[in-house]
Amino acid sequence: MTIRMTMMRHVPVALAVLAFATPALAQKVTTVPDLTGQQVLTQLAGSARGVGEAIALTTAVEIATQPFGSSSGGFIFKLDPSTGLLARTATTFGPAFGERALTSGEGQVSVGATFRSTSFDKLSDFSLGSLPLSTIAGTAAAARTTTANLALTARTVALSTTVGVTENFDVAVVVPLVQVKLAGSSAVVNTSGVVTRLAETDSVFAGIGDVSALAKYRFVKFGGAPIPDPGGIALVVNARLPTGSRENLRGLGVARTLVSGVVSGGRARLRPHASAGFEYWSKGIDALGAGGQRVSIRHQFQYAGGIELEAAPKLTFLVDYMGQKIFGGGQIGVAPDTVSATLPGVSSANSMVLLGQGITKSLLVPGLKANLKGKLLLTLSAIITLQNNGLHSKVTPVAGINLTM
């Protein structure tokens, strides 16, 4: 992880444009290796107070709260009393991201892996390609503008195991392996159009994210014959452990517990499901906000609904709608910088800050599950952002495999 800063003086405006900055005209100031993600963003922000910390926190919140795939195994077999043989309890393979009330059945084990690659486009209402980090107005010596051009990508491989402990009780573990790549530059430009400070980075932060430990218990089974399963109501408890590094943008550093109610049903080719729950965070995550006040992000509400459609015996079409509300803060905006405004020669100052408004997400996830061979399933999905006033991308492709043993 490296960030490089250079100083440029008396450079014509045409040469000061970042894309055409000439190394021969730049004096190398320092190279600092092994910085954390938050430190890199702070260095890019320069003198813009609290900006790097705010961007780092919003990034960590988005990566750590992205939805995992469903804990439900694709193949569920139970004894059919009419034949005395094992039979599939549902003709569909289950949702990709939502939950259904069906459990795996005693002794059933499934393992899976899901891969996603997210190239983030916007930070709240700002394009990552032109972030207005800070603007200072005043005398020619004091006035300056700091902007950044960032490329931010997160790749996650989520390894999962689900075990049917009893007929109505499942446990599951998901271990996310996360790689965050941050590349780009920031520039401080004075009133003459001269770049007085240039910082560049091309950094990768990789490791484990926040591990998930889940338990699902179906306490209501809808009436009717056991095959096909008529659905029911289940309680899901999902604990997210603080195993990912917040400083390196892979986790939140706090324990989180999501308690959800799940309902699903249907006997024919179309099976609906829905869920809603509240996630409690053991403590708030604080950062500097507007006016020097601290902003604390804590807790979230989640909900989802969708359908599964049996398109063919070995193919299920899926669509889910998912929503999240993260409380306390997380949006990024521009506000007066009261500290910088008191510096000599400065008449006014503004900078990007963490706002006290929470993050609202609405996602549409179409996809499919295909039975490749035996009990092996392939899942292909696309997470489409309908609304997200934090860090987000327009579309995130997701691919996964699941094997029931």
C-alpha positions as CSV (number, residue, x, y, z in Angstrom):
1,M,0.0,0.0,0.0
2,T,1.7,3.2,-1.2
3,I,0.8,6.8,-1.5
4,R,3.0,9.2,-3.3
5,M,3.0,13.0,-2.8
6,T,4.7,15.5,-5.0
7,M,5.0,19.3,-5.0
8,M,4.7,21.4,-8.2
9,R,5.5,25.1,-8.5
10,H,5.1,27.6,-11.3
11,V,3.7,25.0,-13.7
12,P,1.4,26.2,-16.5
13,V,-2.3,25.3,-16.1
14,A,-2.2,22.9,-19.0
15,L,0.6,20.9,-17.4
16,A,-1.0,21.0,-14.0
17,V,-3.9,18.9,-15.2
18,L,-3.4,15.6,-13.3
19,A,-3.7,13.4,-16.4
20,F,-0.7,15.2,-18.0
21,A,1.4,16.1,-14.9
22,T,5.0,15.6,-15.9
23,P,7.2,13.7,-13.4
24,A,10.3,15.6,-14.6
25,L,8.8,18.9,-13.2
26,A,7.8,17.4,-9.9
27,Q,9.9,17.1,-6.8
28,K,9.3,13.9,-4.9
29,V,8.5,14.6,-1.3
30,T,7.9,11.2,0.3
31,T,6.8,7.7,-0.2
32,V,4.9,6.1,2.7
33,P,4.3,2.3,2.6
34,D,2.1,0.1,4.7
35,L,-0.6,2.7,5.5
36,T,-4.1,1.5,6.4
37,G,-7.0,2.4,4.1
38,Q,-8.2,5.2,6.4
39,Q,-4.6,6.6,6.5
40,V,-4.4,6.6,2.7
41,L,-7.7,8.5,2.4
42,T,-6.5,10.9,5.1
43,Q,-3.3,11.6,3.2
44,L,-5.2,12.1,-0.1
45,A,-7.5,14.6,1.7
46,G,-4.4,16.6,2.9
47,S,-5.4,19.5,5.1
48,A,-9.1,19.0,4.6
49,R,-10.0,18.2,8.2
50,G,-11.8,14.9,8.8
51,V,-12.5,14.3,5.1
52,G,-10.4,11.1,4.8
53,E,-12.0,9.7,8.0
54,A,-15.5,10.3,6.8
55,I,-14.9,8.7,3.4
56,A,-13.2,5.7,5.0
57,L,-16.1,5.2,7.4
58,T,-18.8,5.4,4.7
59,T,-16.8,2.9,2.6
60,A,-16.4,0.4,5.5
61,V,-20.2,0.7,6.3
62,E,-21.1,-0.1,2.7
63,I,-18.8,-3.0,2.3
64,A,-19.7,-4.5,5.7
65,T,-23.5,-4.2,5.2
66,Q,-23.7,-5.6,1.7
67,P,-26.1,-8.6,1.8
68,F,-24.8,-12.1,1.7
69,G,-26.5,-14.9,-0.1
70,S,-29.3,-16.9,1.4
71,S,-28.5,-19.5,4.1
72,S,-31.1,-21.9,2.7
73,G,-29.8,-24.9,0.8
74,G,-31.1,-25.5,-2.7
75,F,-32.0,-29.1,-2.2
76,I,-34.3,-30.1,0.7
77,F,-35.4,-33.7,1.0
78,K,-37.9,-35.2,3.4
79,L,-39.6,-38.5,3.8
80,D,-42.9,-38.7,1.8
81,P,-45.3,-40.7,4.0
82,S,-47.3,-41.7,1.0
83,T,-44.4,-43.5,-0.7
84,G,-41.9,-44.1,2.1
85,L,-39.2,-42.5,-0.1
86,L,-37.2,-39.3,0.2
87,A,-38.7,-36.5,-2.0
88,R,-37.9,-32.8,-2.6
89,T,-40.0,-30.6,-0.5
90,A,-40.1,-27.7,-3.0
91,T,-39.6,-27.7,-6.7
92,T,-37.8,-24.4,-6.6
93,F,-34.2,-24.0,-5.4
94,G,-34.8,-21.2,-2.9
95,P,-33.9,-17.4,-3.0
96,A,-30.5,-16.1,-3.8
97,F,-30.5,-13.3,-1.2
98,G,-33.8,-13.3,0.7
99,E,-34.7,-16.0,3.2
100,R,-37.4,-18.6,3.2
101,A,-38.9,-20.4,6.2
102,L,-38.0,-23.9,4.9
103,T,-35.2,-25.5,6.8
104,S,-32.7,-28.1,5.5
105,G,-33.9,-31.1,7.6
106,E,-32.0,-33.0,10.2
107,G,-28.5,-34.1,9.1
108,Q,-28.5,-32.2,5.8
109,V,-25.3,-30.3,5.0
110,S,-24.7,-27.8,2.2
111,V,-21.6,-25.8,1.4
112,G,-21.2,-22.9,-1.0
113,A,-19.2,-20.0,-2.3
114,T,-20.4,-16.6,-3.6
115,F,-18.3,-14.1,-5.6
116,R,-19.1,-10.5,-6.1
117,S,-17.2,-7.6,-7.6
118,T,-18.4,-4.1,-6.9
119,S,-16.9,-1.1,-8.7
120,F,-18.3,1.9,-6.8
121,D,-19.6,4.8,-8.9
122,K,-20.8,7.5,-6.4
123,L,-20.4,8.7,-2.9
124,S,-23.8,10.0,-1.8
125,D,-24.5,12.6,-4.7
126,F,-20.8,12.9,-5.7
127,S,-19.0,11.1,-8.5
128,L,-15.9,9.3,-7.3
129,G,-14.2,10.7,-10.4
130,S,-14.6,14.3,-9.1
131,L,-14.8,14.6,-5.4
132,P,-14.8,18.2,-4.0
133,L,-12.8,17.5,-0.9
134,S,-12.4,21.2,0.2
135,T,-12.6,24.8,-1.0
136,I,-10.9,27.7,0.8
137,A,-11.6,31.3,-0.3
138,G,-9.5,34.3,0.7
139,T,-6.3,35.9,-0.2
140,A,-4.3,34.7,-3.1
141,A,-1.8,33.0,-0.7
142,A,-4.5,31.3,1.3
143,A,-7.2,30.3,-1.3
144,R,-7.1,26.8,-2.7
145,T,-9.3,23.9,-3.9
146,T,-8.7,20.2,-3.2
147,T,-10.3,17.6,-5.5
148,A,-9.9,13.9,-5.8
149,N,-10.3,11.3,-8.6
150,L,-10.8,7.8,-7.1
151,A,-11.3,4.3,-8.4
152,L,-12.7,2.1,-5.6
153,T,-13.4,-1.6,-6.1
154,A,-14.4,-4.3,-3.5
155,R,-14.2,-8.0,-4.3
156,T,-15.7,-10.5,-1.9
157,V,-15.7,-14.3,-1.8
158,A,-18.1,-15.6,0.8
159,L,-17.6,-19.2,1.9
160,S,-20.7,-20.7,3.6
161,T,-21.7,-23.9,5.4
162,T,-25.3,-24.7,6.5
163,V,-26.2,-27.7,8.7
164,G,-29.7,-29.0,9.5
165,V,-29.5,-29.7,13.3
166,T,-33.1,-30.9,13.6
167,E,-36.1,-31.0,11.3
168,N,-36.9,-27.3,12.0
169,F,-33.5,-25.9,13.1
170,D,-30.6,-24.8,10.9
171,V,-27.2,-23.2,11.7
172,A,-24.9,-21.6,9.2
173,V,-21.5,-19.8,9.0
174,V,-20.4,-17.4,6.3
175,V,-16.7,-16.3,6.1
176,P,-16.2,-13.4,3.7
177,L,-12.7,-12.9,2.2
178,V,-12.5,-9.2,1.1
179,Q,-10.2,-7.3,-1.2
180,V,-10.5,-3.6,-1.5
181,K,-8.6,-1.7,-4.2
182,L,-8.2,2.0,-3.9
183,A,-6.5,3.9,-6.7
184,G,-6.4,7.5,-7.8
185,S,-5.1,11.0,-6.9
186,S,-5.9,14.3,-5.2
187,A,-4.7,17.7,-6.1
188,V,-4.5,21.1,-4.4
189,V,-4.8,23.9,-6.9
190,N,-4.3,27.6,-6.1
191,T,-6.0,30.6,-7.6
192,S,-3.5,30.7,-10.4
193,G,-4.4,27.2,-11.5
194,V,-1.1,25.8,-10.2
195,V,-1.1,22.4,-8.6
196,T,0.7,23.0,-5.3
197,R,0.3,19.4,-3.9
198,L,-0.3,16.2,-5.7
199,A,-1.0,12.9,-3.9
200,E,-1.4,9.5,-5.6
201,T,-2.2,6.0,-4.5
202,D,-2.6,2.5,-5.8
203,S,-3.4,0.4,-2.7
204,V,-4.9,-3.0,-2.0
205,F,-6.3,-4.1,1.4
206,A,-7.1,-7.8,1.6
207,G,-8.2,-10.1,4.3
208,I,-11.1,-11.5,6.2
209,G,-14.3,-9.5,6.6
210,D,-17.0,-9.6,9.3
211,V,-17.9,-13.3,9.8
212,S,-21.6,-14.3,10.0
213,A,-23.0,-16.9,12.4
214,L,-26.7,-17.7,11.7
215,A,-29.4,-19.8,13.3
216,K,-32.9,-20.3,11.8
217,Y,-35.8,-22.0,13.6
218,R,-39.2,-22.7,11.9
219,F,-41.8,-22.5,14.6
220,V,-44.9,-22.4,12.4
221,K,-45.7,-24.8,9.5
222,F,-48.6,-24.1,7.3
223,G,-51.2,-26.8,7.1
224,G,-51.4,-29.4,4.3
225,A,-49.5,-32.4,3.0
226,P,-45.8,-32.4,3.8
227,I,-44.8,-32.9,0.1
228,P,-44.6,-30.3,-1.3
229,D,-43.8,-28.2,1.8
230,P,-46.5,-25.6,2.3
231,G,-44.1,-23.1,3.9
232,G,-44.4,-21.4,7.3
233,I,-42.9,-18.8,9.6
234,A,-39.3,-18.8,10.9
235,L,-37.1,-16.8,13.3
236,V,-33.6,-16.0,12.1
237,V,-30.8,-14.7,14.3
238,N,-27.7,-13.6,12.4
239,A,-24.6,-12.5,14.5
240,R,-21.9,-10.6,12.6
241,L,-18.5,-10.8,14.4
242,P,-16.0,-7.9,14.3
243,T,-13.4,-9.9,12.5
244,G,-12.9,-7.4,9.6
245,S,-10.6,-4.4,9.9
246,R,-12.5,-1.1,9.8
247,E,-9.2,0.8,9.3
248,N,-8.7,-1.3,6.1
249,L,-12.3,-0.8,5.0
250,R,-13.2,-4.6,5.4
251,G,-15.5,-4.4,8.5
252,L,-17.1,-2.3,11.2
253,G,-15.2,-3.3,14.3
254,V,-18.4,-3.8,16.3
255,A,-20.5,-6.9,17.0
256,R,-23.9,-6.9,15.3
257,T,-27.0,-9.1,15.8
258,L,-29.8,-9.2,13.3
259,V,-33.1,-10.7,14.5
260,S,-35.6,-11.3,11.6
261,G,-39.0,-12.9,11.0
262,V,-39.4,-14.9,7.8
263,V,-42.5,-16.1,6.1
264,S,-42.7,-18.2,2.9
265,G,-45.3,-20.3,1.2
266,G,-46.6,-21.7,-2.1
267,R,-47.2,-25.2,-3.4
268,A,-47.1,-24.7,-7.1
269,R,-44.3,-23.4,-9.4
270,L,-44.5,-19.9,-7.8
271,R,-43.3,-19.5,-4.2
272,P,-43.2,-16.1,-2.4
273,H,-41.1,-15.2,0.6
274,A,-40.6,-12.1,2.8
275,S,-38.6,-11.1,5.8
276,A,-38.0,-8.1,8.1
277,G,-35.6,-7.5,11.0
278,F,-33.6,-5.2,13.2
279,E,-29.8,-5.3,13.5
280,Y,-28.4,-4.2,16.9
281,W,-24.8,-2.9,17.0
282,S,-22.9,-3.3,20.2
283,K,-21.7,0.4,20.0
284,G,-21.8,3.3,17.6
285,I,-19.2,4.1,15.0
286,D,-18.1,7.7,15.4
287,A,-16.4,10.2,13.1
288,L,-16.0,13.9,12.8
289,G,-19.1,15.6,11.2
290,A,-20.2,19.1,10.3
291,G,-19.2,21.9,12.6
292,G,-16.7,19.7,14.4
293,Q,-19.5,17.6,15.9
294,R,-19.1,13.8,16.2
295,V,-21.5,11.6,14.2
296,S,-22.4,8.2,15.5
297,I,-23.7,5.5,13.1
298,R,-25.5,2.7,14.9
299,H,-28.1,0.0,14.1
300,Q,-30.1,-0.8,11.0
301,F,-33.4,-2.1,9.8
302,Q,-33.7,-4.6,7.0
303,Y,-36.5,-6.1,4.9
304,A,-36.8,-8.2,1.8
305,G,-39.4,-9.9,-0.4
306,G,-39.4,-11.9,-3.5
307,I,-40.6,-14.9,-5.5
308,E,-39.1,-18.1,-6.9
309,L,-40.4,-19.5,-10.1
310,E,-39.8,-23.0,-11.4
311,A,-39.0,-22.4,-15.0
312,A,-38.0,-26.0,-15.6
313,P,-37.2,-29.0,-13.3
314,K,-33.5,-27.8,-13.2
315,L,-34.0,-24.1,-13.4
316,T,-35.4,-21.5,-11.0
317,F,-35.9,-17.9,-11.9
318,L,-35.6,-15.4,-8.9
319,V,-36.3,-11.8,-8.1
320,D,-35.8,-10.1,-4.7
321,Y,-36.4,-6.6,-3.5
322,M,-34.3,-5.6,-0.5
323,G,-34.2,-2.5,1.6
324,Q,-32.0,-1.3,4.4
325,K,-32.0,1.8,6.7
326,I,-28.8,2.5,8.6
327,F,-29.4,5.0,11.4
328,G,-27.4,7.9,12.8
329,G,-25.3,9.0,9.8
330,G,-23.3,7.8,6.8
331,Q,-24.2,10.2,4.1
332,I,-21.5,12.6,2.8
333,G,-22.1,16.3,2.0
334,V,-20.3,19.6,1.9
335,A,-20.5,21.9,4.9
336,P,-18.7,25.0,6.3
337,D,-15.3,24.2,7.8
338,T,-15.2,26.4,10.8
339,V,-11.7,25.5,11.8
340,S,-10.1,26.3,8.4
341,A,-12.2,29.5,8.2
342,T,-10.2,31.0,11.2
343,L,-6.8,30.6,9.5
344,P,-5.0,33.8,8.4
345,G,-6.1,35.2,5.0
346,V,-9.2,32.9,4.8
347,S,-12.6,34.4,4.3
348,S,-14.6,31.1,4.1
349,A,-14.0,27.4,3.8
350,N,-16.1,24.3,2.9
351,S,-15.2,20.6,3.0
352,M,-16.7,17.2,2.6
353,V,-18.1,15.9,5.9
354,L,-20.0,13.0,7.4
355,L,-23.6,14.0,7.8
356,G,-26.0,13.0,10.6
357,Q,-28.5,11.6,8.1
358,G,-28.7,7.8,7.9
359,I,-28.3,5.7,4.7
360,T,-31.3,4.3,2.9
361,K,-30.9,1.5,0.4
362,S,-33.3,-0.1,-2.1
363,L,-32.0,-3.0,-4.2
364,L,-33.5,-5.1,-7.0
365,V,-31.9,-8.5,-7.4
366,P,-33.0,-10.6,-10.4
367,G,-31.3,-13.9,-11.0
368,L,-31.5,-17.7,-11.6
369,K,-30.4,-21.0,-10.0
370,A,-29.5,-23.9,-12.3
371,N,-28.9,-27.5,-11.4
372,L,-25.6,-28.4,-13.0
373,K,-25.2,-32.0,-11.9
374,G,-26.4,-34.0,-8.9
375,K,-27.0,-31.6,-6.1
376,L,-24.7,-28.9,-7.4
377,L,-26.3,-25.5,-8.1
378,L,-25.1,-22.5,-10.0
379,T,-26.5,-19.1,-9.0
380,L,-26.2,-16.0,-11.2
381,S,-27.6,-12.6,-10.0
382,A,-27.3,-8.9,-10.5
383,I,-27.7,-6.4,-7.6
384,I,-29.3,-3.3,-9.1
385,T,-29.2,-0.1,-7.0
386,L,-32.5,1.7,-7.0
387,Q,-31.6,4.0,-4.1
388,N,-28.5,4.4,-1.9
389,N,-27.4,7.7,-0.5
390,G,-24.1,6.3,0.8
391,L,-21.3,4.7,-1.3
392,H,-22.7,2.6,-4.1
393,S,-22.5,1.2,-7.6
394,K,-25.2,0.9,-10.2
395,V,-25.0,-2.8,-10.8
396,T,-23.0,-5.5,-9.0
397,P,-22.8,-9.0,-10.7
398,V,-22.8,-12.0,-8.3
399,A,-22.1,-15.6,-9.0
400,G,-22.2,-18.6,-6.6
401,I,-22.2,-22.3,-6.3
402,N,-23.9,-24.5,-3.7
403,L,-23.6,-28.3,-3.0
404,T,-25.9,-30.2,-0.8
405,M,-24.3,-33.4,0.6
